[in-house]
Structures are given as C-alpha cells and as structure tokens.
Amino acid sequence: MLEPSSIDSPTQPVYRRPVGITKGPGEATHEFTFVSRDDDQVLKNGEYVYYELADPDVVALSGGSTEAPIRRVLGRIIKRVPLQLYPDTFLGEPEIPPAQVAAMVGYNALTNELFELHVAIMGYYDPATGSFINPWIPPQSGKQIYLADDIMLSEILSRKRDMDPGSATIGSLLTRAPNAVPIVLSVKDLVSTHMAIIASTGAGKSYLASVVIEELMKAQNKACVLIVDPHGEYGTLDQIANYAQFSEEGNGKGRGYRAQVQVYKPDQVKVRISTLNIGDMRQLLPEMTEKQQYLLSRALRKVHENKRSHPWGVADLKQAIKAVSRQKNDEDSEGADDSSTVHALTWRVEQRFEHSFTFDDTQHLDLPEIFRPGQCTVLQLNEIDERDQQVIVATLLRRLNQARMDTERGKVHSGESYLPYPVFVLLEEAHHFAPGGTEVVSTGILKQVLAEGRKFGIGVGLISQRPGKLDADVLSQCQTQCIMRIVNEIDQKSVAAAIEGVGRDLLDNLPALSKGQVIVAGAAVNTPVICRVRTRYTQHGGESKDAPDLWQQYFNNDTQESRRRSDAPLNGNKGFNLMR
C-alpha cells in the first residue's frame, strides 16, 4: 500500500491535499462531522475520506511516543448539509439569479459555499486480519480530513485483486470514475458462504448474475456452475466459447483451457421417477386422500426395498400399490376393501407420469455430465409447470448433496455419484423454491444445503425480485449480499431484517439506485460498497420486449408480405377472408 507523503511537502499528490477540517462528533457514536468548501464537488454521499491517527496499540505500549506509525482511519460520507445559504427573500424571484439580487442590495455573498459532511467511521485496515479495526475514538476537532485515493481503495475495499486466482471483478466503485477502483469478489468466500442477489424487476439482477457467472468461467477460476433458469434468460451465455476472455493457452504443465456452456432445453430436463420421495409425490399428486397417501408411502417403501439401487418406473409403482393393498387387507381384521382407493390412486399415477416429458422411468440428468469444472450448465425450465420445477430442483439438490457427502467421506470412487470437486448452483426466482410462510418440496433440502453445503463444497446463489416472499431463514444463510434497487417497502424491511452486514445508511439508498448499480456486502468483500456493474461480454437474454417497436413491425411491408404468403392456402375460404 502506498504510504502518504508529508502533509507539508510542496510536491504532494493531489489526493494528499486536505479536503476539510474536523468540526466535532456526529449524531451517532461512531460518526464525526467535518467542514469543507468542496470546490471540486467530489465529496458525494457514499464517498470515502480518512484522517490520520497514531497507532493506538503502539502508543499505549510506548507510553505516548510520537514515533508510532500512522494509521489512516477510513470513513464513508453519509450526509451532506450546506452551511451558508442565501436568505429566503433572495430566492423569491426565480427569474432573477440570487447573486444578482445580492449585488443589488449590497449583500456580500461568499464566492464558495461551505458544507458540513457527516461521516461514519469504518476504521483502519489491518492486512493481517483482512478487516477494518475501529479505533474507538473520533478525530479531534480541527484535524485535517483527506479524500481516499483510488490506489488505497483498490487495496482495502476488495479481498482480491483483479485477475488474481479466485477473483471475480463485477464492476467498479460508483463514486469514482468507471474502472478507477475495481470491485473484486473473493470467489472462495462467495461459493463457500453462499450469495444472494436481491432487486426489483428491471433493476438488473439477472444481468449482474450473468456477470458473476462470466467471472467464474474465466481462467483464474474455471468454475463448476449450474444455473436453474425458470424463464430461459441465460441461454445467451453459450456465447462464452466465442470470447478470448474465457480461454487460456496451455503450457508445459498442463493443457489449455476454454470455458464450456451446456444448455438443456425444457424437453431435455429429465427426472427419473425412482429418485422421487413421498414429499415429491404429494407435490405432484395434490389433493390425495389420507388413505391414498398412506398406500402410496407404503408402496414407495416396498418398491425401494425390492429394487434397491436399480431404477424403477411407473409399472413397478402400480404393482407395489396393489401389493401393499392386498397385504393390508390380509392384515386388517375387519377385511376392509381398498379397491376403490387403489383404483383411484393408480389412475392418478398413470395420468401424472405415463405421458410426462419431465418424469421418466430411466432417463435423468447425469451428475458428472452437468457438473464439470470449466463448464456452466443451464437448465431452462421456462415451459415446465412451477410445481414440477420445484420437484426438479428438490431431487437435483438431494442427489447433489448426497453425491458430495459420499465423495468427501470416501464412500464412492467412481460412477454417477462421484463428484470430486466443489460446485456452485445459481437459483433464479428463488422465492418459488423457498417461499416464505409456506413449505414446498424444495424448501427443506435447500435449507439443508445452505446450512451444511459449506462442509461438502456446495455453494448456492439465490436471485429474487421479491425478498418479502422468500423464506427469511434461507435469505439469512447467504453471507454475500448483492442488493439492487428495491422500491417496495415490505421488501426493504425483509432485506434489512435478514441481512446484518449492510449499514442502515446504505440500505436507505435502495430506492435511489439506478439500473446496474448494486450494494455489495458480506464475506466476499472487506466492507459494504456501492458498485457500478461492468458491461457483459455476452449478450443479455433478459431484456424487456419493446412493445411499440414490435407493433410497428407488424405493419411494415416485409411483415405484411410474409403474412400474405403464409395465409395464401386459406384464400379460397371466402368466409375467412370476409372475417379478415
């Protein structure tokens, strides 16, 4: 880190010029105020300033020696109040500039305004611990305040440097020029402690998520990523293979690298029926009677016992239902007849599974195929019913969690349950898979993975536009938070209640954030920051439709001619033409 030059040096860098003088303590314990003219208009809300303080630990040990090293105590501007204003009478005529009114009446107006800046103290950065240490003492009145320079901020705001192994550069600090201070996430912390991206519709959450995925697929990470895509927005990531940023030349120690993207269309997403449990069945076969649920649970146990690790299908399940029904009738002293229940349950199973393109007797997503280092797999679920989506996610997470546990514990060494590397799963529209106030089949396993996945190398990223509808326990498990514009007051309160690492002053900015601006806080950065998201390499697939433009296209010559050609075989139908 660059050490500051002497304050009295005539050749001092611009950033070493004091920008203000301390006035006194602020409204809260760890705040102070300073006064500045701010001629260059650089002291914005959210900007970083610092004051210098002799290392308190060294001072205590040396008995007050002035030779103690100087610490730069960083703070963030949270409020800006003008101190000198024109009298109200000067502002009554909007057509006349106030300065002109002042000159007419002989008012000696100052050429520069004065501002009182309120600053929240963050502390001085300790490289040994990678955290900020609060000195527990505000600056003395009359102490000089400095604007933090770009180099200083680049070194202490982010845990990693741009392009370092395990780094993900998602953008740059909003209060500085674009790319002046890169905001770089630590991928290790991002994956091991989980991530949440929260934003209102149109704020850019899927765009940010794609930027994160692009960073994970770069050569410094070579990540193993799965995206659950309910709306088909991430298919454009397959362009990654065309960009040099996602490849690396080989050397004598290893082969070259080129990121791969595998997109599964809705009809390619398969779930083997033998991986379903009774919870999945209740979700897929709603409104079953208690007797039907009882028979089905016994049938599932029986078919699992008979088939063990071998796949079984609809026919096996129907046979098991009839078998357990006969067994029950034999054991039932009253000799109750369950034939109507068996018939109804069998009919429901047939209707639900025999003609389904998602649930299959033999096919399913092979874990080693969809989870590979250097590969991003996208599961497009946009044509699949929401209940089925929840079952797909539940079964996939269960299989993934079991495979990682068995691999880590040395129970498997090959086959489709052998996954010897960490994985990262990104869930778009997470409130569908873990809704607040109600349990769906995917909620339980998602909570388990979020709570225990760190031990087994499973990272989860959650994306939601309605945090108020997302299970609070699920949201609180994500230790890296990316929060974009949120206007809904209920959603703002949900975020504030579930996320502890973001200060109230930053959360107050949520409605004012523009598209592509994000508050990043938590384990992957050293301190909460407001970031300007970088431009994607690949094309964005989640853009809103331009309705007026599409309506206009309907009437252009090419479109009308194309319609006439496609309707030509129908021209013989006079009634149809009359209606047109």
N, C-alpha and C positions, 0 to 999 in steps of 0.2 A: 504494500500500500504506500502511496506517495505521502511523505511527511510534509506538513505545511511549512512554508518558508517563514522567515521572520516577519512579524507584522510591520516593522519599521523599514523593511527593505524597499528602496525606491523602485526596484525592478520586480516587485512581487507579481505573481499571476493575477489575472482578473478575479478569479474565484476567491482569492485571499483577501480581497477588499471587504471590509465590514459593510454589511447591508443595514445595520441598525444597532440600537443600544437597548439593553435590557431596562424595562420600566419597573417590573415587580412580579409578584406571584400572580397566577391566573385564577380562574374560578374554581378549579378542582386542585387536588393535592399535587398531582404530577403535571402541572401546567405552569407556564410563565408567559409574560407579555413583553414585547419589545416595540419600540417606535422606529419607524423608517419613513423616509420620503418616497422610496421605491420609484426613483426616476425612470428606471428601465422596465418597470411593470413586470417584474419576474417573481414577485412574492405572491403566488397564487395559492388558493386553498389546496391543500394536499402537497405543497412543495416542501422540500427538506432543507432545514438550516441546522447549524450546530454552534455550540460555544465550547470553549476550551477550559479544561479542568485538570489540575494536577491529580495524578492517580491517587485516589483516596487511600488505597491499601498501602502504597509505598509511603505516603505522607504519614500515615499512622505509625508505620514501622520505623521511620527515620526521625520521628519526633518533630515533624513540621519542616523538613528540609525542602528548600525551593528547587533542589536538583531533581525532584521526582519527575518522571516522564509525563508528558501532556496527553490527556485523553480528549478526543473530540466527541462530545455528547450530542447525539443526533436528536432532532425533534421534527415533528410534522405540523405545518401550519393548519389550524382547524377553523380559524375565524379571522376576518379582516374588517376593521372598523375605522372609518375616516374620522380624524380628529378635528380638522378645520373645514368648515362648510360655509358657503355663502349665507348670509341672512335670508330668511324666508321672503322678505319683501323684494329681494333682488330676483327672485325666481317667479314672480307673479306675471311677467310678460314673456311668454315663450318665444315671441318673435324677436326679442332683443337679447343678445348674449349677456349673461350675468357680468362678465368682465367689463363690458361697455357701460352697464348700469353703475358698476363700482367706480369707474373713471368719472362718470358724470357727477356723482355726489362726493367725489374726493375720497372714496374708500380705498385704503392702502391694502389691496389684496396681495397675498403672498403668491409668488410665481409657482411654488411647488406645494402640493398637498402633503399632509402628514397622516400616517396610518398607524393604528395600534394593531399589532398582529398577535393573536393568541396561538401558543404552541404547546402541543402535547409532547412531553419528554419520552423518547424511546430508550435512551441510554447510549452507552458506548459499546462498540462491537468488540467481542472477545473471540479472536480466531480459534483459541484452544477449545472453547465450548461451542463455537458456531452460533452464538446467541448474543442478544443485547443485554447489558447489565445496567440496571437503573442505579444511578449514583445516590439516590435518595436525598438529593439536595438541589434546589433550583439555583440558577445563576444569580450572582449578586447584582443589585441594581447598578447600572452604569457599565455593565460588561458588554463587550463587543460581540455581535452575532454575525455569523458568516453563512453564505449560501454554499451548500454542499456541492462539490464539483462532480462531473459525470464519472470520473475515474473512481472516486470514493464510493459513489452509489453503486456502480457496477460491481465493485468488490464486496460490498456488505449486504446489499438487498437480496441477492440470489445466492443459493448454496453452491451453484456450479457456474463455470464459465462457458460461454458459447462454444459449441463443438467439442467440449470435453466428453470423454466417455461417460455415459449415464446422464447426459444433459438433454433438455428439451426447451428450446428457445421459442416461446409462444408470442413474443412481441417486445415492446419497449415501454419505458416509463412514460405515462401520459403527460406529466408536467414538463417533460423535456422534448427536444426535437426528435422526430422519428429516428429510431435506431441508435440514438445517442447513449441510452442506458438500457441494454438488453435485459429483459426479464426471463430468467432461465430457471426452469423447474428441475429439481432433482428426481430423476426417474425412479431411482431406488425407493425413495420415500413416497413418491406418487403411487407406485404399484403396491408397496407393502402395507400402506396405511389407507388406501382407497381414496377415491376422488369423487366430488360432486360438482356438477355444472348446473346452476340454477338461474333461470331467466324467464322473462315474459316472452310471449310469442313475438317473433320478429326481432329480438334483441341480438341474435347471432350465436345462439348456444350450439347448434349443430355445426356452424362454421368453426367455432372455437374447438369443438371436439375433433373435427377433421384436421385442424392444425396440430393438435396434440398427437393424433394418430400419425400424421406425416412425420413429426419429430421422432416418434417411437420407431418408425420404419427406417430411419436414417442409419448410416453405417455405424455411428457411435453407440447405437442401441441394439439394432437387429432384433426387435421385439417379437413376441408371440402374442398376437392380438385377435380377439373375436369381437365382432360388433353385432348386437341384436338390433335390427333395423326395422321397426314396425311400419314405417312409411316409405321405404325404398329411397332414402335420401343419400345413402353413402355409396351407391354403385359407382359414382364417378371416381372413387379412389382407385379404381383399376387403372387409371392413367399413371399411377405411380411408376409403373415399369418403364414409362417413356422419359423419365426425368433423371438427369445425371446425379441430382442430389441424393438419390436413393440407391446408389451403386458405389462400389469400391473396387479398385484394381487389386488383383491378387499379388502376393509377394512370395518370397521363398518359404515362409512359414505357413501359408495357408492359401486356399482358393479365393478367387474374387467373390464379391457379394453383389447381388441385385435383389431388391425387395420384390416380393410376390404378393399379389392380391387375388383371392379366390372368392367370387361372388356366387352365392347359392340363391337361385330364384325360388319363389314360394313353392312351386311344384317339386323342387329338389330337396326341400326340407322334410326329412322323414323321421318319425319316432317309432321305434319298434314297440309293439304292444306289450311285450314281456317286460319292458322297463317301467311300466305303469304300476303304481301302487293304489291302495284303496282311496287315498285322497284325490289322486288324479281321476279315478273313476267317478267319484262323487261330483267332481267339477265337470266332467264330460257327459255325465248322465244325471242331470239335475232332476229334482222332484221325484226321486226314488222313495218308495215307502220304506219304513224301518225294516220290514221283513225282507224286502228286496236287497237292502244294504247288508243285512246280516248274511243272506245267502251268497251275495257277491263276495263279501270279505272271506267267507269260508272257502269259496271256490278259488279265490286268488291264492290262499294259503296252500290249498291242495295242488293246484297246477304248479306252483313254485316248488313244492316238495317233490312232485313227480318228475319235473323237467330239470330241476337243479339249475345248472348254469346254461342249459340249452335254451334257445329261443322257442317260444310257443306262440300260437296265434289264436284267432277268433274261434276256430273249431274246437281247439283244446279247452278254451274257456267255457264254451257252451256245454261241452261234455262234463266238465268239472261242476258246473252249476247243477246239472241233472244228477250227477253222482252224489253231491253233498245233500241234495234234496231227498234222494232215496234213503241215504244214511240217516238223515234227520228224522224221516218218517218212521224208520225202523226203530230208532232210539226213543221216539216220542210215544209214551204210554197211551196217550189219547188217540193216536193214529190220525193226526190232523193231515188234511190233504193240501199240499202246497202246489198242486199242478197249475193253478191259475197264476200264482206268483212266478213260478218257473217259466211259464209261457210268456208272461209279460216282460220278465227280465231278459229272457233270451231274445225276444223281439227287439227290445231296446238296444241290446248289444249288437245285434245284426244291423239295425238301422244306423247305428252310430259309427261302426267300424268297417263293415264289409265294403262300403263304397267310398271310403275316405281316402283322399290322396295324401294326407299327412300321416295317418297312423297305419302302419304296415306290419304284416306278420314277420318279415325277415329283414327288411331294409331299415337302416337308421344312420345317423351321422357318425362316422368313424372318428373317434377322438384323435388318433395320431394324424389323420388327414386334415382336420380343421385346426389343430393346434400344432404349429411348427414354428420354430424361431425363424425370423425373417419373413414371415407370412402374416398377412392380415386377411382374416376370413370374415365375410359379410353375409349374415343370414337375413335375407329380405322376407319379411313376414306380412307385407302390405296387403296381400289377398287372403289372409288367414284370419278367422274369427278370433276375437280378443280372448275368449276362454281357451281356445286351442293354443294361442300364443303363450298364455300363462303356463299351460301344461308343458309345452315345448321347452320353455326356459327352466321350469322346475326339474324336468327329467335330465336336461343337459347339465345343470348345475350339480345335481345329485351325482351323476356319473363322473363329472369332472372332479368333484370333491373327493369321491371315493378313490378315483384313479390316482390323484396326487397323494392322498394319505397312504395308499398301498405302496406306491412307488417310493415315497420317502421312508417308509418303515421296512423296505426291503422285501415286501410280500410278493411283488411281481417283478420280473426282469425282462419281459417281452410281452407281445400281444397288444390288444387294443386298450388295455387298462394300464399300459406302461407309458407314463409321461414324465420323463426325467428332467423337466425344465419348468420354470415358473411361467405363468400365463396371465394375461390381462383381459378381462371381459368388460366391454362397454355396453350398458343397457340404455338405449334411448327410450323416452317416455316411461321413466322408471316408476311413476305413480300408478301405472297399470299393473306392474308386477309386485308392488308392495304398497297398496293403498292404505291410507290412514283410516282408522276406525272400523276396519273390516279385514278379515283374513281371506286371502285367496291361496291357491295351492302353491304358488311360487314364493309367498312371503316367508314361510318358515325356513326353507333352505337358503334363501337369500340372506336372512338374518344370521344363519349359522356360518355361511361363507364369510360374511363381513366380520363376524366375531372371531372366527378361527382360521380364516384363509391365510392370514399373515404367516402362520407357522408352516403352512404347506405350499406357499408360493402362489397363491391365487389372489390377484388384485382385481378390484371391481371399480368401474366408473359409472356413476349414475347421472343421467341427464333428465331434467324435468322442468316443465314450464309452470307447474302448479305445486310448489313445495307444501302448500297448505293441505293438499290431498295426498302427500307422500307420508308414509309411516315415520313418525318422529324418531323412533329408535334406529331405523335404517339410515336416516339422514345424519344422525349424530355419530354414526360409526365412520363416516367419511372424514378423514383428518386433513385432507387438502380440499379447500373450497374455492370454486370459481363462480362468483356471483355477478350477474349482469343486470341490466335494467329490470326492476320489478316495481310495478305501479300498484298492484293490488295490496291493500293494507293488511289483509289476512295473511297473504304470502310473506309480506315483510316481517310480520310478527313471528311466523313459523320459522323463518330463517334466523331471526335474532334469538329465538328460544333454543334452537337446535345447534347453533354454531357459536362456539365460545371464543374462537381465535380472532374474530373481527371486532374492532372497536366500534362503539356506538357512533362516533363521528364519521366513520367510513360508511356504515350502513345508512346513515342519513342521506348519503349521496345516491342511493339506489335509483330513485325516480329520475334523477338528473343525468344519469349515464346515457350516452349516445350509443347507437348501434356499433358493435365492435369494441366497446370499452368494458373492462372487467376488473372487479376487485378480486385479487388472488391472495389467499391467506392459508395458513396451516403448515403442515410438515414439509412441503416441497419448497418453501421459500423461508428466508430468515425472518421476515416481518411482513405484515399485510401491505400490499402495494396496489395502485390503480394502474392498469396496463392497457396499452393500445395494441389490440391483436394484430399480428402481422398478416400480410396477404398470403393466401393459399397458393401452393404450386399447382394443385389440381383444380379442376372446375368444381364449383359448388353445385350440389344437387338438390338443395333445399330451398331454392328461390321461389317466391310467391309468383303466381301467374299474373301476367299483365292483361287483365280482362279487357280494357278498352282496345288494346292493340290486337288481341285475338278477335274481338268483334269486328274491327275494321278489316282484318284479313278475310273475314267471311265474305265480304263484298268485293274484294279485288278480282280482276279479270281471270287470273290463273285459277283461283279457288272456284269461281263460278263455272269456268270451263271444265274443271275436274269434276264438279258435281254433275254437270250435264252429261258427261261421258259415262259416269257411274250409274246415272238414272236412265240411260238410253234404253235398256231392255224393258223398262216399265212404261215407255211412251205409248204403247198400244192400249193401255188401260185408261180409257177416257175419263172414267170416274176419278181415278187417282190424279190425273192431270188437272181435272176441274178443281179438286180439293187443293192442289198446289197453287 
